[in-house]
Amino acid sequence: MQRTAFLVYGILCHVLFLLVYAWMAAFVGNLGFGLIPTIDGPVEGSLLSAAGINLLLIAAFGVQHSVMARPTFKKWWMRFVPQPIERSTYVLFSCILMALLLWQWRPMGGVVWDAGDPAARWALHGLFAFGWIMVPAVSLLINHFDLFGTRQVWLHWRGRDYTHLPFRTPMVYGHVRHPLYVGWMIAFWATPTMTIAHLLFALGMTAYILIAIPFEERNLIEHFGRRYVNYRRNVGGLIPRLSMRRGRDEEEERAEVTCA
């Protein structure tokens, strides 16, 4: 009975993420059609109060999303939350904080830039769509269902122990270490009309990403050791780069595996 309950819980948390993700895309793209709040809209109250509320919403999401992902927090957290649903619960809290941000966001008015050329507007709309498609597509390259906790509850339901995924660098991961974050940044910044509210959102979320990356990589080094150190040395974080040492490091890794 518990296994089935955990499985249903994990699936529902995953479905909730998909719904919030769709809402987030509509929010950033001003595709609410009058039915849901969007990033731009009628301005209410002062610019200063709107900026303060919006920054607090971004900070609340960023703190939760980063702190709950750290191994030290997980070790304490799993004293209260069973291991099979720990990741699903993390996803649930992230969805709640993001939904709160989308619901309570304050439009701020003002235009920073506006692409008047039709070709430029269509190009930016296309880049916007590319970013929102890239995020789930990239997650599928590693293991989308592990990332969102569904694999964990599925293994528990089948009576199998959870096993960590091996270190892999498929496709785009061979060129940048954080393509997921690249997709997010494209999704946040690609717009033909950049308003003050949209700019604040894009800056705030980008700042969170740049702050979170070093903490995430420190945990990855602790988990994967020298393999990730070599990977970080040779592969750019958000922008591809060439490295003369890459082939040598890969040969060293293969030799270490063979000797082991």
Legacy VTK file of the C-alpha trace (Angstrom):
# vtk DataFile Version 3.0
C-alpha trace
ASCII
DATASET POLYDATA
POINTS 260 float
0.000 0.000 0.000
2.807 2.408 0.899
4.627 1.675 -2.355
1.527 2.455 -4.399
0.905 5.656 -2.412
4.487 6.779 -3.019
4.168 5.990 -6.722
0.956 8.002 -7.068
2.491 10.856 -5.065
5.585 10.931 -7.286
3.550 10.880 -10.491
1.288 13.685 -9.246
4.322 15.806 -8.332
5.737 15.226 -11.811
2.427 16.170 -13.452
2.309 19.297 -11.276
5.753 20.272 -12.564
4.586 19.904 -16.166
1.572 22.120 -15.465
3.657 24.784 -13.693
6.246 24.624 -16.482
3.547 25.288 -19.087
2.190 28.125 -16.932
5.681 29.571 -16.589
6.201 29.553 -20.373
2.839 31.260 -20.887
3.686 33.743 -18.107
7.046 34.781 -19.568
5.686 34.851 -23.125
2.609 36.919 -22.172
0.361 34.132 -23.451
-2.216 34.260 -20.669
-5.075 35.309 -23.013
-6.715 37.018 -20.056
-7.072 33.734 -18.168
-3.847 33.634 -16.132
-1.419 36.303 -14.851
1.517 37.139 -17.103
4.802 38.956 -16.653
3.379 42.170 -18.135
0.011 43.727 -17.512
-1.714 46.682 -15.869
0.579 48.418 -13.388
-0.738 48.603 -9.820
1.032 50.492 -7.050
4.484 52.065 -7.153
7.425 50.826 -9.180
9.520 50.486 -6.020
6.999 48.288 -4.189
6.491 46.124 -7.280
10.262 45.661 -7.658
10.593 44.749 -3.975
7.825 42.143 -4.103
9.157 40.645 -7.334
12.698 40.382 -5.979
11.437 38.690 -2.814
9.508 36.161 -4.913
12.600 35.384 -6.998
14.771 35.115 -3.864
12.295 32.769 -2.142
12.300 30.444 -5.138
16.080 30.612 -5.522
16.805 29.847 -1.859
14.393 26.905 -1.754
15.524 25.525 -5.108
19.197 25.665 -4.206
19.229 24.828 -0.477
16.932 21.793 -0.761
19.149 20.370 -3.515
22.292 20.332 -1.383
23.419 16.945 0.057
23.786 18.343 3.588
20.165 19.488 3.584
19.016 16.188 2.065
20.772 14.247 4.818
18.827 16.199 7.453
15.623 16.314 5.385
15.436 12.546 4.959
15.051 12.151 8.705
11.474 13.296 8.073
10.831 12.479 4.399
11.271 8.878 3.155
14.060 8.481 0.611
11.848 7.252 -2.276
9.796 10.469 -2.256
12.544 12.931 -1.268
13.073 14.129 -4.845
9.349 14.289 -5.560
8.875 16.410 -2.432
11.646 18.725 -3.618
9.822 19.057 -6.939
6.568 19.758 -5.083
8.089 22.589 -3.019
9.748 24.048 -6.124
6.410 24.029 -7.948
4.669 25.719 -5.014
7.269 28.508 -4.836
7.233 29.030 -8.604
3.422 29.056 -8.682
3.475 31.654 -5.913
5.870 33.780 -7.973
3.704 33.521 -11.095
0.544 34.284 -9.135
1.848 37.215 -7.098
4.131 38.811 -9.710
3.680 42.571 -10.128
3.847 44.086 -13.645
6.017 47.204 -13.712
5.411 48.878 -17.080
8.085 50.561 -19.190
9.837 49.222 -22.293
13.577 48.545 -22.360
13.674 47.458 -25.998
11.175 46.672 -28.699
12.156 44.921 -31.935
10.231 46.738 -34.629
11.434 44.676 -37.590
9.010 41.777 -38.282
11.864 39.387 -39.129
13.612 40.199 -35.850
10.396 39.711 -33.894
9.765 36.315 -35.474
13.387 35.307 -34.868
13.091 36.198 -31.177
9.763 34.387 -30.894
11.447 31.343 -32.441
14.373 31.597 -30.023
11.901 31.876 -27.139
10.186 28.644 -28.248
13.577 26.971 -28.724
14.569 27.775 -25.142
11.393 26.332 -23.637
11.702 23.185 -25.761
15.418 22.846 -25.007
14.933 22.558 -21.230
12.875 19.316 -21.219
14.755 17.966 -24.250
18.104 18.329 -22.485
16.746 16.729 -19.316
15.745 13.675 -21.361
19.377 13.214 -22.444
20.497 12.422 -18.895
17.379 11.061 -17.165
14.320 13.279 -16.980
12.465 10.878 -14.697
15.308 10.651 -12.177
15.591 14.438 -12.142
11.918 14.788 -11.195
11.695 11.860 -8.791
9.546 9.513 -10.868
12.315 6.940 -11.298
12.792 6.802 -7.540
9.147 6.029 -6.745
8.964 3.579 -9.655
11.957 1.592 -8.382
10.498 1.610 -4.862
7.143 0.376 -6.170
8.929 -2.516 -7.878
10.829 -3.339 -4.691
14.220 -2.357 -6.095
16.874 -0.223 -4.408
17.648 3.166 -5.869
20.925 3.357 -7.795
22.681 6.572 -8.726
23.053 7.276 -12.417
26.537 6.922 -13.944
28.480 9.957 -15.138
27.607 10.583 -18.789
28.080 13.461 -21.252
25.659 12.718 -24.124
25.389 15.026 -27.136
25.232 18.671 -26.032
26.751 17.761 -22.636
29.980 17.102 -24.524
30.118 20.807 -25.420
28.682 22.612 -22.371
28.364 21.391 -18.792
25.029 23.072 -18.063
22.865 23.018 -21.200
19.781 22.955 -18.965
20.709 26.382 -17.633
21.486 27.599 -21.152
17.952 26.634 -22.161
16.505 28.489 -19.183
18.491 31.632 -19.955
17.412 31.607 -23.601
13.799 31.184 -22.476
14.090 34.111 -20.056
15.887 36.556 -22.343
14.486 35.877 -25.825
11.675 38.364 -26.290
10.921 40.976 -28.972
9.608 43.366 -26.318
11.607 43.619 -23.111
9.784 45.424 -20.331
11.170 46.492 -16.951
9.346 43.611 -15.224
10.643 41.088 -17.755
14.163 42.459 -17.409
13.991 42.170 -13.620
12.762 38.585 -13.916
15.481 37.645 -16.425
18.215 39.303 -14.354
16.989 37.748 -11.113
16.721 34.225 -12.494
20.065 34.528 -14.301
21.724 35.710 -11.091
20.279 32.692 -9.287
21.670 30.360 -11.970
25.151 31.907 -11.804
25.162 31.688 -7.998
23.868 28.090 -7.980
26.384 26.676 -10.492
29.479 26.699 -8.189
27.547 24.985 -5.380
26.179 22.387 -7.779
29.590 21.695 -9.279
31.171 21.313 -5.851
28.631 18.575 -5.085
29.274 16.936 -8.461
33.010 16.853 -7.775
32.359 15.280 -4.371
30.202 12.633 -6.048
32.135 11.877 -9.264
35.645 12.923 -8.251
38.359 13.290 -10.874
36.026 12.478 -13.757
34.061 15.646 -13.157
37.225 17.670 -12.471
38.538 16.690 -15.926
35.151 17.338 -17.470
35.017 20.830 -15.970
38.559 21.545 -17.140
37.779 20.678 -20.749
34.135 21.625 -21.270
32.714 25.128 -20.927
30.046 25.782 -18.333
27.561 27.773 -20.411
29.612 28.505 -23.549
31.471 25.811 -25.550
35.244 25.947 -25.556
38.080 24.009 -27.157
40.679 22.247 -25.035
43.954 20.685 -26.054
43.915 18.449 -22.954
40.587 16.797 -23.568
41.848 13.797 -25.497
44.672 13.253 -22.998
42.329 13.408 -20.010
39.895 10.974 -21.639
42.754 8.546 -22.290
43.820 8.851 -18.632
40.273 8.135 -17.482
40.035 5.037 -19.702
43.385 3.836 -18.378
42.198 4.314 -14.783
39.019 2.329 -15.485
41.039 -0.450 -17.167
43.467 -0.682 -14.228
40.584 -0.725 -11.769
LINES 1 261
260 0 1 2 3 4 5 6 7 8 9 10 11 12 13 14 15 16 17 18 19 20 21 22 23 24 25 26 27 28 29 30 31 32 33 34 35 36 37 38 39 40 41 42 43 44 45 46 47 48 49 50 51 52 53 54 55 56 57 58 59 60 61 62 63 64 65 66 67 68 69 70 71 72 73 74 75 76 77 78 79 80 81 82 83 84 85 86 87 88 89 90 91 92 93 94 95 96 97 98 99 100 101 102 103 104 105 106 107 108 109 110 111 112 113 114 115 116 117 118 119 120 121 122 123 124 125 126 127 128 129 130 131 132 133 134 135 136 137 138 139 140 141 142 143 144 145 146 147 148 149 150 151 152 153 154 155 156 157 158 159 160 161 162 163 164 165 166 167 168 169 170 171 172 173 174 175 176 177 178 179 180 181 182 183 184 185 186 187 188 189 190 191 192 193 194 195 196 197 198 199 200 201 202 203 204 205 206 207 208 209 210 211 212 213 214 215 216 217 218 219 220 221 222 223 224 225 226 227 228 229 230 231 232 233 234 235 236 237 238 239 240 241 242 243 244 245 246 247 248 249 250 251 252 253 254 255 256 257 258 259
